[in-house]
Amino acid sequence: MQLGFAVWPLLRFTGERAKMGQVREPALDQVLGWACAGLIIVLNVKLLFDTFLPAAVLRVLYGLFGLPVPS
């Protein structure tokens, strides 16, 4: 659960020209890094929902998005 909290500031710092100067991350690396960070955060939220929400609520949520309900 804490990986998203570590990746977010890391990507912000390594992408800032004022802090990193010439060794700043290239644009493609930034896009790929933010995509991975977004995926990690979304999967963490899904894990929280699957862990703490009742099965009836999960069936409704998964149904709204057209996803198969986990068993």
N, CA, C and O atoms as a Tripos MOL2 file, in Angstrom:
@<TRIPOS>MOLECULE
protein
  284   283    71     0     0
PROTEIN
NO_CHARGES

@<TRIPOS>ATOM
      1 N           0.8190   -1.1990    0.0000 N.3       1 MET1
      2 CA          0.0000    0.0000    0.0000 C.3       1 MET1
      3 C           0.8600    1.2600    0.0000 C.2       1 MET1
      4 O           0.3920    2.3120   -0.4340 O.2       1 MET1
      5 N           2.0700    1.1870    0.4600 N.am      2 GLN2
      6 CA          2.8640    2.3970    0.5930 C.3       2 GLN2
      7 C           3.7160    2.7120   -0.6240 C.2       2 GLN2
      8 O           4.3480    3.7680   -0.6730 O.2       2 GLN2
      9 N           3.7480    1.8310   -1.5960 N.am      3 LEU3
     10 CA          4.5710    2.0690   -2.7720 C.3       3 LEU3
     11 C           4.1220    3.3130   -3.5260 C.2       3 LEU3
     12 O           4.9610    4.0790   -3.9990 O.2       3 LEU3
     13 N           2.8210    3.5280   -3.6470 N.am      4 GLY4
     14 CA          2.3160    4.7210   -4.3260 C.3       4 GLY4
     15 C           2.7680    6.0090   -3.6590 C.2       4 GLY4
     16 O           3.0630    6.9960   -4.3330 O.2       4 GLY4
     17 N           2.8230    5.9960   -2.3270 N.am      5 PHE5
     18 CA          3.2720    7.1760   -1.5900 C.3       5 PHE5
     19 C           4.7670    7.4350   -1.7860 C.2       5 PHE5
     20 O           5.2170    8.5730   -1.6550 O.2       5 PHE5
     21 N           5.5210    6.4160   -2.0910 N.am      6 ALA6
     22 CA          6.9630    6.5830   -2.3220 C.3       6 ALA6
     23 C           7.2490    6.9870   -3.7670 C.2       6 ALA6
     24 O           8.1500    7.7860   -4.0210 O.2       6 ALA6
     25 N           6.4940    6.4420   -4.7030 N.am      7 VAL7
     26 CA          6.7360    6.7080   -6.1250 C.3       7 VAL7
     27 C           6.3230    8.1210   -6.5040 C.2       7 VAL7
     28 O           7.0000    8.7750   -7.2970 O.2       7 VAL7
     29 N           5.2200    8.5950   -5.9430 N.am      8 TRP8
     30 CA          4.6990    9.9260   -6.2890 C.3       8 TRP8
     31 C           5.7470   11.0280   -6.1020 C.2       8 TRP8
     32 O           6.0470   11.7320   -7.0670 O.2       8 TRP8
     33 N           6.3200   11.2110   -4.9020 N.am      9 PRO9
     34 CA          7.3190   12.2800   -4.7500 C.3       9 PRO9
     35 C           8.5970   12.0220   -5.5450 C.2       9 PRO9
     36 O           9.2340   12.9630   -6.0180 O.2       9 PRO9
     37 N           8.9710   10.7620   -5.6940 N.am     10 LEU10
     38 CA         10.1550   10.4310   -6.4730 C.3      10 LEU10
     39 C          10.0070   10.9190   -7.9150 C.2      10 LEU10
     40 O          10.9330   11.5080   -8.4720 O.2      10 LEU10
     41 N           8.8640   10.6790   -8.5030 N.am     11 LEU11
     42 CA          8.6220   11.1310   -9.8730 C.3      11 LEU11
     43 C           8.5580   12.6530   -9.9630 C.2      11 LEU11
     44 O           9.0400   13.2430  -10.9300 O.2      11 LEU11
     45 N           7.9690   13.2800   -8.9670 N.am     12 ARG12
     46 CA          7.9050   14.7470   -8.9770 C.3      12 ARG12
     47 C           9.3000   15.3610   -8.8880 C.2      12 ARG12
     48 O           9.6120   16.2930   -9.6280 O.2      12 ARG12
     49 N          10.1320   14.8530   -8.0010 N.am     13 PHE13
     50 CA         11.4640   15.4250   -7.8100 C.3      13 PHE13
     51 C          12.3620   15.1880   -9.0140 C.2      13 PHE13
     52 O          13.0750   16.0930   -9.4470 O.2      13 PHE13
     53 N          12.3310   13.9670   -9.5580 N.am     14 THR14
     54 CA         13.2300   13.6650  -10.6760 C.3      14 THR14
     55 C          12.7780   14.3190  -11.9690 C.2      14 THR14
     56 O          13.5500   14.3760  -12.9260 O.2      14 THR14
     57 N          11.5490   14.8140  -12.0250 N.am     15 GLY15
     58 CA         11.0640   15.4760  -13.2220 C.3      15 GLY15
     59 C          11.2000   16.9900  -13.2020 C.2      15 GLY15
     60 O          10.9390   17.6410  -14.2140 O.2      15 GLY15
     61 N          11.6020   17.5650  -12.0770 N.am     16 GLU16
     62 CA         11.7090   19.0240  -11.9690 C.3      16 GLU16
     63 C          13.0840   19.5070  -12.4150 C.2      16 GLU16
     64 O          14.1110   19.0760  -11.8920 O.2      16 GLU16
     65 N          13.0810   20.4050  -13.3880 N.am     17 ARG17
     66 CA         14.3310   20.9460  -13.9110 C.3      17 ARG17
     67 C          15.0640   21.7870  -12.8620 C.2      17 ARG17
     68 O          16.2950   21.7960  -12.8270 O.2      17 ARG17
     69 N          14.3150   22.4970  -12.0050 N.am     18 ALA18
     70 CA         14.9460   23.3510  -10.9870 C.3      18 ALA18
     71 C          15.7590   22.5300   -9.9840 C.2      18 ALA18
     72 O          16.7980   22.9860   -9.5070 O.2      18 ALA18
     73 N          15.2960   21.3370   -9.6660 N.am     19 LYS19
     74 CA         16.0090   20.5160   -8.6880 C.3      19 LYS19
     75 C          17.0600   19.6280   -9.3310 C.2      19 LYS19
     76 O          18.1400   19.4350   -8.7720 O.2      19 LYS19
     77 N          16.7510   19.0850  -10.5040 N.am     20 MET20
     78 CA         17.6210   18.0780  -11.1040 C.3      20 MET20
     79 C          18.5690   18.6420  -12.1710 C.2      20 MET20
     80 O          19.5770   18.0160  -12.4980 O.2      20 MET20
     81 N          18.2500   19.8100  -12.7060 N.am     21 GLY21
     82 CA         19.1310   20.3960  -13.7160 C.3      21 GLY21
     83 C          19.1750   19.5570  -14.9870 C.2      21 GLY21
     84 O          18.1360   19.1790  -15.5290 O.2      21 GLY21
     85 N          20.3820   19.2710  -15.4550 N.am     22 GLN22
     86 CA         20.5440   18.5420  -16.7100 C.3      22 GLN22
     87 C          20.2680   17.0510  -16.5810 C.2      22 GLN22
     88 O          20.0520   16.3830  -17.5920 O.2      22 GLN22
     89 N          20.2690   16.5240  -15.3910 N.am     23 VAL23
     90 CA         20.0500   15.0900  -15.2190 C.3      23 VAL23
     91 C          18.5750   14.7510  -14.9930 C.2      23 VAL23
     92 O          18.2370   13.6610  -14.5320 O.2      23 VAL23
     93 N          17.7180   15.6990  -15.3240 N.am     24 ARG24
     94 CA         16.2790   15.4760  -15.2070 C.3      24 ARG24
     95 C          15.8440   14.3160  -16.0940 C.2      24 ARG24
     96 O          16.4510   14.0650  -17.1350 O.2      24 ARG24
     97 N          14.7930   13.6070  -15.6830 N.am     25 GLU25
     98 CA         14.2810   12.4830  -16.4600 C.3      25 GLU25
     99 C          13.7920   12.9440  -17.8270 C.2      25 GLU25
    100 O          13.1960   14.0150  -17.9430 O.2      25 GLU25
    101 N          14.0380   12.1430  -18.8640 N.am     26 PRO26
    102 CA         13.4620   12.4540  -20.1680 C.3      26 PRO26
    103 C          11.9300   12.3540  -20.1350 C.2      26 PRO26
    104 O          11.3660   11.7010  -19.2570 O.2      26 PRO26
    105 N          11.2740   12.9930  -21.0800 N.am     27 ALA27
    106 CA          9.8110   13.0440  -21.0960 C.3      27 ALA27
    107 C           9.1920   11.6580  -21.1930 C.2      27 ALA27
    108 O           8.2020   11.3860  -20.5130 O.2      27 ALA27
    109 N           9.7380   10.7850  -22.0080 N.am     28 LEU28
    110 CA          9.1740    9.4390  -22.1440 C.3      28 LEU28
    111 C           9.2550    8.6790  -20.8280 C.2      28 LEU28
    112 O           8.3130    7.9780  -20.4580 O.2      28 LEU28
    113 N          10.3610    8.8100  -20.1260 N.am     29 ASP29
    114 CA         10.4990    8.1560  -18.8180 C.3      29 ASP29
    115 C           9.4830    8.7040  -17.8230 C.2      29 ASP29
    116 O           8.9410    7.9590  -17.0070 O.2      29 ASP29
    117 N           9.2300    9.9940  -17.8910 N.am     30 GLN30
    118 CA          8.2420   10.5990  -16.9980 C.3      30 GLN30
    119 C           6.8460   10.0590  -17.2840 C.2      30 GLN30
    120 O           6.1040    9.7270  -16.3590 O.2      30 GLN30
    121 N           6.4900    9.9720  -18.5490 N.am     31 VAL31
    122 CA          5.1640    9.4640  -18.9180 C.3      31 VAL31
    123 C           5.0080    8.0130  -18.4650 C.2      31 VAL31
    124 O           3.9890    7.6510  -17.8780 O.2      31 VAL31
    125 N           6.0050    7.1930  -18.7320 N.am     32 LEU32
    126 CA          5.9450    5.7940  -18.3150 C.3      32 LEU32
    127 C           5.9150    5.6640  -16.7920 C.2      32 LEU32
    128 O           5.1980    4.8230  -16.2510 O.2      32 LEU32
    129 N           6.6890    6.4920  -16.1100 N.am     33 GLY33
    130 CA          6.7030    6.4600  -14.6480 C.3      33 GLY33
    131 C           5.3620    6.8470  -14.0520 C.2      33 GLY33
    132 O           4.8870    6.2000  -13.1190 O.2      33 GLY33
    133 N           4.7400    7.9090  -14.5860 N.am     34 TRP34
    134 CA          3.4370    8.3300  -14.0760 C.3      34 TRP34
    135 C           2.3640    7.3020  -14.4040 C.2      34 TRP34
    136 O           1.4400    7.1020  -13.6160 O.2      34 TRP34
    137 N           2.4740    6.6470  -15.5580 N.am     35 ALA35
    138 CA          1.5060    5.5920  -15.8970 C.3      35 ALA35
    139 C           1.6290    4.4310  -14.9140 C.2      35 ALA35
    140 O           0.6200    3.9000  -14.4500 O.2      35 ALA35
    141 N           2.8450    4.0410  -14.5990 N.am     36 CYS36
    142 CA          3.0550    2.9570  -13.6230 C.3      36 CYS36
    143 C           2.5660    3.3740  -12.2400 C.2      36 CYS36
    144 O           1.9380    2.5770  -11.5420 O.2      36 CYS36
    145 N           2.8440    4.6070  -11.8380 N.am     37 ALA37
    146 CA          2.3950    5.0830  -10.5330 C.3      37 ALA37
    147 C           0.8730    5.0990  -10.4650 C.2      37 ALA37
    148 O           0.2890    4.7110   -9.4540 O.2      37 ALA37
    149 N           0.2320    5.5480  -11.5440 N.am     38 GLY38
    150 CA         -1.2290    5.5460  -11.5830 C.3      38 GLY38
    151 C          -1.7960    4.1480  -11.4740 C.2      38 GLY38
    152 O          -2.7870    3.9250  -10.7780 O.2      38 GLY38
    153 N          -1.1710    3.2010  -12.1620 N.am     39 LEU39
    154 CA         -1.6180    1.8130  -12.0990 C.3      39 LEU39
    155 C          -1.4610    1.2500  -10.6880 C.2      39 LEU39
    156 O          -2.3490    0.5510  -10.2000 O.2      39 LEU39
    157 N          -0.3540    1.5430  -10.0390 N.am     40 ILE40
    158 CA         -0.1240    1.0820   -8.6660 C.3      40 ILE40
    159 C          -1.1860    1.6450   -7.7240 C.2      40 ILE40
    160 O          -1.7150    0.9220   -6.8810 O.2      40 ILE40
    161 N          -1.4950    2.9210   -7.8640 N.am     41 ILE41
    162 CA         -2.4750    3.5620   -6.9840 C.3      41 ILE41
    163 C          -3.8710    2.9970   -7.2240 C.2      41 ILE41
    164 O          -4.6070    2.7310   -6.2730 O.2      41 ILE41
    165 N          -4.2380    2.8110   -8.4980 N.am     42 VAL42
    166 CA         -5.5570    2.2500   -8.8150 C.3      42 VAL42
    167 C          -5.6820    0.8290   -8.2700 C.2      42 VAL42
    168 O          -6.7200    0.4720   -7.7150 O.2      42 VAL42
    169 N          -4.6540    0.0290   -8.4200 N.am     43 LEU43
    170 CA         -4.7110   -1.3430   -7.8980 C.3      43 LEU43
    171 C          -4.7590   -1.3640   -6.3690 C.2      43 LEU43
    172 O          -5.3960   -2.2390   -5.7820 O.2      43 LEU43
    173 N          -4.0940   -0.4120   -5.7250 N.am     44 ASN44
    174 CA         -4.1760   -0.3260   -4.2610 C.3      44 ASN44
    175 C          -5.5930    0.0250   -3.8070 C.2      44 ASN44
    176 O          -6.0890   -0.5330   -2.8280 O.2      44 ASN44
    177 N          -6.2410    0.9460   -4.5150 N.am     45 VAL45
    178 CA         -7.6170    1.3180   -4.1800 C.3      45 VAL45
    179 C          -8.5400    0.1160   -4.3810 C.2      45 VAL45
    180 O          -9.4180   -0.1410   -3.5560 O.2      45 VAL45
    181 N          -8.3410   -0.6170   -5.4720 N.am     46 LYS46
    182 CA         -9.1340   -1.8290   -5.7160 C.3      46 LYS46
    183 C          -8.9400   -2.8420   -4.5940 C.2      46 LYS46
    184 O          -9.9040   -3.4510   -4.1300 O.2      46 LYS46
    185 N          -7.7110   -3.0210   -4.1640 N.am     47 LEU47
    186 CA         -7.4380   -3.9410   -3.0690 C.3      47 LEU47
    187 C          -8.1580   -3.5130   -1.7900 C.2      47 LEU47
    188 O          -8.7140   -4.3520   -1.0800 O.2      47 LEU47
    189 N          -8.1500   -2.2180   -1.4960 N.am     48 LEU48
    190 CA         -8.8720   -1.7240   -0.3160 C.3      48 LEU48
    191 C         -10.3570   -1.9990   -0.4280 C.2      48 LEU48
    192 O         -10.9790   -2.4520    0.5330 O.2      48 LEU48
    193 N         -10.9390   -1.7260   -1.6030 N.am     49 PHE49
    194 CA        -12.3650   -1.9940   -1.7980 C.3      49 PHE49
    195 C         -12.6670   -3.4720   -1.6120 C.2      49 PHE49
    196 O         -13.6060   -3.8310   -0.9010 O.2      49 PHE49
    197 N         -11.8730   -4.3340   -2.2510 N.am     50 ASP50
    198 CA        -12.1110   -5.7770   -2.1600 C.3      50 ASP50
    199 C         -11.9620   -6.2860   -0.7320 C.2      50 ASP50
    200 O         -12.6220   -7.2510   -0.3460 O.2      50 ASP50
    201 N         -11.1130   -5.6550    0.0440 N.am     51 THR51
    202 CA        -10.8640   -6.1050    1.4120 C.3      51 THR51
    203 C         -11.9410   -5.6470    2.3860 C.2      51 THR51
    204 O         -12.3580   -6.4150    3.2530 O.2      51 THR51
    205 N         -12.3940   -4.4040    2.2510 N.am     52 PHE52
    206 CA        -13.2360   -3.8280    3.2940 C.3      52 PHE52
    207 C         -14.7050   -3.6630    2.9470 C.2      52 PHE52
    208 O         -15.5200   -3.4800    3.8520 O.2      52 PHE52
    209 N         -15.0790   -3.7200    1.6700 N.am     53 LEU53
    210 CA        -16.4860   -3.5500    1.3240 C.3      53 LEU53
    211 C         -17.2080   -4.8960    1.3520 C.2      53 LEU53
    212 O         -16.6200   -5.9240    1.0170 O.2      53 LEU53
    213 N         -18.4710   -4.8920    1.7480 N.am     54 PRO54
    214 CA        -19.2490   -6.1460    1.7420 C.3      54 PRO54
    215 C         -19.4330   -6.6640    0.3130 C.2      54 PRO54
    216 O         -19.3460   -5.9040   -0.6520 O.2      54 PRO54
    217 N         -19.6850   -7.9560    0.2000 N.am     55 ALA55
    218 CA        -19.8090   -8.5990   -1.1140 C.3      55 ALA55
    219 C         -20.9460   -8.0070   -1.9340 C.2      55 ALA55
    220 O         -20.8160   -7.8840   -3.1520 O.2      55 ALA55
    221 N         -22.0570   -7.6380   -1.3030 N.am     56 ALA56
    222 CA        -23.1910   -7.0730   -2.0400 C.3      56 ALA56
    223 C         -22.8090   -5.7450   -2.6960 C.2      56 ALA56
    224 O         -23.1840   -5.4820   -3.8390 O.2      56 ALA56
    225 N         -22.0710   -4.9190   -1.9790 N.am     57 VAL57
    226 CA        -21.6400   -3.6270   -2.5280 C.3      57 VAL57
    227 C         -20.6430   -3.8440   -3.6590 C.2      57 VAL57
    228 O         -20.6800   -3.1390   -4.6670 O.2      57 VAL57
    229 N         -19.7550   -4.8160   -3.4940 N.am     58 LEU58
    230 CA        -18.7830   -5.1140   -4.5460 C.3      58 LEU58
    231 C         -19.4730   -5.5880   -5.8200 C.2      58 LEU58
    232 O         -19.0620   -5.2140   -6.9190 O.2      58 LEU58
    233 N         -20.5220   -6.4100   -5.6860 N.am     59 ARG59
    234 CA        -21.2530   -6.8650   -6.8760 C.3      59 ARG59
    235 C         -21.8430   -5.6880   -7.6330 C.2      59 ARG59
    236 O         -21.8050   -5.6570   -8.8630 O.2      59 ARG59
    237 N         -22.3890   -4.7200   -6.9090 N.am     60 VAL60
    238 CA        -22.9710   -3.5350   -7.5520 C.3      60 VAL60
    239 C         -21.8760   -2.7100   -8.2280 C.2      60 VAL60
    240 O         -22.0400   -2.2850   -9.3720 O.2      60 VAL60
    241 N         -20.7620   -2.4810   -7.5300 N.am     61 LEU61
    242 CA        -19.6740   -1.6850   -8.1070 C.3      61 LEU61
    243 C         -19.0800   -2.3410   -9.3510 C.2      61 LEU61
    244 O         -18.8610   -1.6810  -10.3670 O.2      61 LEU61
    245 N         -18.8240   -3.6270   -9.2620 N.am     62 TYR62
    246 CA        -18.2720   -4.3370  -10.4160 C.3      62 TYR62
    247 C         -19.2810   -4.3530  -11.5600 C.2      62 TYR62
    248 O         -18.9010   -4.2610  -12.7270 O.2      62 TYR62
    249 N         -20.5570   -4.4700  -11.2300 N.am     63 GLY63
    250 CA        -21.5930   -4.4480  -12.2590 C.3      63 GLY63
    251 C         -21.6720   -3.1150  -12.9710 C.2      63 GLY63
    252 O         -21.9080   -3.0760  -14.1790 O.2      63 GLY63
    253 N         -21.4780   -2.0130  -12.2460 N.am     64 LEU64
    254 CA        -21.5050   -0.6850  -12.8660 C.3      64 LEU64
    255 C         -20.4030   -0.5160  -13.9060 C.2      64 LEU64
    256 O         -20.5960    0.1520  -14.9220 O.2      64 LEU64
    257 N         -19.2560   -1.1220  -13.6480 N.am     65 PHE65
    258 CA        -18.1360   -0.9980  -14.5620 C.3      65 PHE65
    259 C         -18.0470   -2.1670  -15.5450 C.2      65 PHE65
    260 O         -17.1300   -2.2210  -16.3640 O.2      65 PHE65
    261 N         -18.9970   -3.1000  -15.4650 N.am     66 GLY66
    262 CA        -19.0120   -4.2270  -16.3790 C.3      66 GLY66
    263 C         -17.8650   -5.2110  -16.1610 C.2      66 GLY66
    264 O         -17.4060   -5.8670  -17.0960 O.2      66 GLY66
    265 N         -17.4150   -5.3010  -14.9150 N.am     67 LEU67
    266 CA        -16.3130   -6.2020  -14.5840 C.3      67 LEU67
    267 C         -16.8380   -7.4960  -13.9730 C.2      67 LEU67
    268 O         -17.8930   -7.4900  -13.3390 O.2      67 LEU67
    269 N         -16.1320   -8.5900  -14.1480 N.am     68 PRO68
    270 CA        -16.5560   -9.8210  -13.4770 C.3      68 PRO68
    271 C         -16.3340   -9.7070  -11.9710 C.2      68 PRO68
    272 O         -15.3330   -9.1550  -11.5140 O.2      68 PRO68
    273 N         -17.2760  -10.2310  -11.2240 N.am     69 VAL69
    274 CA        -17.1860  -10.1790   -9.7580 C.3      69 VAL69
    275 C         -16.2050  -11.2380   -9.2840 C.2      69 VAL69
    276 O         -16.3450  -12.4060   -9.6490 O.2      69 VAL69
    277 N         -15.2070  -10.8610   -8.4730 N.am     70 PRO70
    278 CA        -14.2770  -11.8590   -7.9580 C.3      70 PRO70
    279 C         -14.9780  -12.8080   -6.9940 C.2      70 PRO70
    280 O         -15.8960  -12.4170   -6.2720 O.2      70 PRO70
    281 N         -14.5420  -14.0260   -6.9950 N.am     71 SER71
    282 CA        -15.1780  -15.0080   -6.1100 C.3      71 SER71
    283 C         -14.3990  -15.1960   -4.8310 C.2      71 SER71
    284 O         -14.7970  -15.9870   -3.9760 O.2      71 SER71
@<TRIPOS>BOND
     1     1     2 1
     2     2     3 1
     3     3     4 2
     4     3     5 am
     5     5     6 1
     6     6     7 1
     7     7     8 2
     8     7     9 am
     9     9    10 1
    10    10    11 1
    11    11    12 2
    12    11    13 am
    13    13    14 1
    14    14    15 1
    15    15    16 2
    16    15    17 am
    17    17    18 1
    18    18    19 1
    19    19    20 2
    20    19    21 am
    21    21    22 1
    22    22    23 1
    23    23    24 2
    24    23    25 am
    25    25    26 1
    26    26    27 1
    27    27    28 2
    28    27    29 am
    29    29    30 1
    30    30    31 1
    31    31    32 2
    32    31    33 am
    33    33    34 1
    34    34    35 1
    35    35    36 2
    36    35    37 am
    37    37    38 1
    38    38    39 1
    39    39    40 2
    40    39    41 am
    41    41    42 1
    42    42    43 1
    43    43    44 2
    44    43    45 am
    45    45    46 1
    46    46    47 1
    47    47    48 2
    48    47    49 am
    49    49    50 1
    50    50    51 1
    51    51    52 2
    52    51    53 am
    53    53    54 1
    54    54    55 1
    55    55    56 2
    56    55    57 am
    57    57    58 1
    58    58    59 1
    59    59    60 2
    60    59    61 am
    61    61    62 1
    62    62    63 1
    63    63    64 2
    64    63    65 am
    65    65    66 1
    66    66    67 1
    67    67    68 2
    68    67    69 am
    69    69    70 1
    70    70    71 1
    71    71    72 2
    72    71    73 am
    73    73    74 1
    74    74    75 1
    75    75    76 2
    76    75    77 am
    77    77    78 1
    78    78    79 1
    79    79    80 2
    80    79    81 am
    81    81    82 1
    82    82    83 1
    83    83    84 2
    84    83    85 am
    85    85    86 1
    86    86    87 1
    87    87    88 2
    88    87    89 am
    89    89    90 1
    90    90    91 1
    91    91    92 2
    92    91    93 am
    93    93    94 1
    94    94    95 1
    95    95    96 2
    96    95    97 am
    97    97    98 1
    98    98    99 1
    99    99   100 2
   100    99   101 am
   101   101   102 1
   102   102   103 1
   103   103   104 2
   104   103   105 am
   105   105   106 1
   106   106   107 1
   107   107   108 2
   108   107   109 am
   109   109   110 1
   110   110   111 1
   111   111   112 2
   112   111   113 am
   113   113   114 1
   114   114   115 1
   115   115   116 2
   116   115   117 am
   117   117   118 1
   118   118   119 1
   119   119   120 2
   120   119   121 am
   121   121   122 1
   122   122   123 1
   123   123   124 2
   124   123   125 am
   125   125   126 1
   126   126   127 1
   127   127   128 2
   128   127   129 am
   129   129   130 1
   130   130   131 1
   131   131   132 2
   132   131   133 am
   133   133   134 1
   134   134   135 1
   135   135   136 2
   136   135   137 am
   137   137   138 1
   138   138   139 1
   139   139   140 2
   140   139   141 am
   141   141   142 1
   142   142   143 1
   143   143   144 2
   144   143   145 am
   145   145   146 1
   146   146   147 1
   147   147   148 2
   148   147   149 am
   149   149   150 1
   150   150   151 1
   151   151   152 2
   152   151   153 am
   153   153   154 1
   154   154   155 1
   155   155   156 2
   156   155   157 am
   157   157   158 1
   158   158   159 1
   159   159   160 2
   160   159   161 am
   161   161   162 1
   162   162   163 1
   163   163   164 2
   164   163   165 am
   165   165   166 1
   166   166   167 1
   167   167   168 2
   168   167   169 am
   169   169   170 1
   170   170   171 1
   171   171   172 2
   172   171   173 am
   173   173   174 1
   174   174   175 1
   175   175   176 2
   176   175   177 am
   177   177   178 1
   178   178   179 1
   179   179   180 2
   180   179   181 am
   181   181   182 1
   182   182   183 1
   183   183   184 2
   184   183   185 am
   185   185   186 1
   186   186   187 1
   187   187   188 2
   188   187   189 am
   189   189   190 1
   190   190   191 1
   191   191   192 2
   192   191   193 am
   193   193   194 1
   194   194   195 1
   195   195   196 2
   196   195   197 am
   197   197   198 1
   198   198   199 1
   199   199   200 2
   200   199   201 am
   201   201   202 1
   202   202   203 1
   203   203   204 2
   204   203   205 am
   205   205   206 1
   206   206   207 1
   207   207   208 2
   208   207   209 am
   209   209   210 1
   210   210   211 1
   211   211   212 2
   212   211   213 am
   213   213   214 1
   214   214   215 1
   215   215   216 2
   216   215   217 am
   217   217   218 1
   218   218   219 1
   219   219   220 2
   220   219   221 am
   221   221   222 1
   222   222   223 1
   223   223   224 2
   224   223   225 am
   225   225   226 1
   226   226   227 1
   227   227   228 2
   228   227   229 am
   229   229   230 1
   230   230   231 1
   231   231   232 2
   232   231   233 am
   233   233   234 1
   234   234   235 1
   235   235   236 2
   236   235   237 am
   237   237   238 1
   238   238   239 1
   239   239   240 2
   240   239   241 am
   241   241   242 1
   242   242   243 1
   243   243   244 2
   244   243   245 am
   245   245   246 1
   246   246   247 1
   247   247   248 2
   248   247   249 am
   249   249   250 1
   250   250   251 1
   251   251   252 2
   252   251   253 am
   253   253   254 1
   254   254   255 1
   255   255   256 2
   256   255   257 am
   257   257   258 1
   258   258   259 1
   259   259   260 2
   260   259   261 am
   261   261   262 1
   262   262   263 1
   263   263   264 2
   264   263   265 am
   265   265   266 1
   266   266   267 1
   267   267   268 2
   268   267   269 am
   269   269   270 1
   270   270   271 1
   271   271   272 2
   272   271   273 am
   273   273   274 1
   274   274   275 1
   275   275   276 2
   276   275   277 am
   277   277   278 1
   278   278   279 1
   279   279   280 2
   280   279   281 am
   281   281   282 1
   282   282   283 1
   283   283   284 2
@<TRIPOS>SUBSTRUCTURE
     1 MET1         2 RESIDUE 1 A MET
     2 GLN2         6 RESIDUE 1 A GLN
     3 LEU3        10 RESIDUE 1 A LEU
     4 GLY4        14 RESIDUE 1 A GLY
     5 PHE5        18 RESIDUE 1 A PHE
     6 ALA6        22 RESIDUE 1 A ALA
     7 VAL7        26 RESIDUE 1 A VAL
     8 TRP8        30 RESIDUE 1 A TRP
     9 PRO9        34 RESIDUE 1 A PRO
    10 LEU10       38 RESIDUE 1 A LEU
    11 LEU11       42 RESIDUE 1 A LEU
    12 ARG12       46 RESIDUE 1 A ARG
    13 PHE13       50 RESIDUE 1 A PHE
    14 THR14       54 RESIDUE 1 A THR
    15 GLY15       58 RESIDUE 1 A GLY
    16 GLU16       62 RESIDUE 1 A GLU
    17 ARG17       66 RESIDUE 1 A ARG
    18 ALA18       70 RESIDUE 1 A ALA
    19 LYS19       74 RESIDUE 1 A LYS
    20 MET20       78 RESIDUE 1 A MET
    21 GLY21       82 RESIDUE 1 A GLY
    22 GLN22       86 RESIDUE 1 A GLN
    23 VAL23       90 RESIDUE 1 A VAL
    24 ARG24       94 RESIDUE 1 A ARG
    25 GLU25       98 RESIDUE 1 A GLU
    26 PRO26      102 RESIDUE 1 A PRO
    27 ALA27      106 RESIDUE 1 A ALA
    28 LEU28      110 RESIDUE 1 A LEU
    29 ASP29      114 RESIDUE 1 A ASP
    30 GLN30      118 RESIDUE 1 A GLN
    31 VAL31      122 RESIDUE 1 A VAL
    32 LEU32      126 RESIDUE 1 A LEU
    33 GLY33      130 RESIDUE 1 A GLY
    34 TRP34      134 RESIDUE 1 A TRP
    35 ALA35      138 RESIDUE 1 A ALA
    36 CYS36      142 RESIDUE 1 A CYS
    37 ALA37      146 RESIDUE 1 A ALA
    38 GLY38      150 RESIDUE 1 A GLY
    39 LEU39      154 RESIDUE 1 A LEU
    40 ILE40      158 RESIDUE 1 A ILE
    41 ILE41      162 RESIDUE 1 A ILE
    42 VAL42      166 RESIDUE 1 A VAL
    43 LEU43      170 RESIDUE 1 A LEU
    44 ASN44      174 RESIDUE 1 A ASN
    45 VAL45      178 RESIDUE 1 A VAL
    46 LYS46      182 RESIDUE 1 A LYS
    47 LEU47      186 RESIDUE 1 A LEU
    48 LEU48      190 RESIDUE 1 A LEU
    49 PHE49      194 RESIDUE 1 A PHE
    50 ASP50      198 RESIDUE 1 A ASP
    51 THR51      202 RESIDUE 1 A THR
    52 PHE52      206 RESIDUE 1 A PHE
    53 LEU53      210 RESIDUE 1 A LEU
    54 PRO54      214 RESIDUE 1 A PRO
    55 ALA55      218 RESIDUE 1 A ALA
    56 ALA56      222 RESIDUE 1 A ALA
    57 VAL57      226 RESIDUE 1 A VAL
    58 LEU58      230 RESIDUE 1 A LEU
    59 ARG59      234 RESIDUE 1 A ARG
    60 VAL60      238 RESIDUE 1 A VAL
    61 LEU61      242 RESIDUE 1 A LEU
    62 TYR62      246 RESIDUE 1 A TYR
    63 GLY63      250 RESIDUE 1 A GLY
    64 LEU64      254 RESIDUE 1 A LEU
    65 PHE65      258 RESIDUE 1 A PHE
    66 GLY66      262 RESIDUE 1 A GLY
    67 LEU67      266 RESIDUE 1 A LEU
    68 PRO68      270 RESIDUE 1 A PRO
    69 VAL69      274 RESIDUE 1 A VAL
    70 PRO70      278 RESIDUE 1 A PRO
    71 SER71      282 RESIDUE 1 A SER
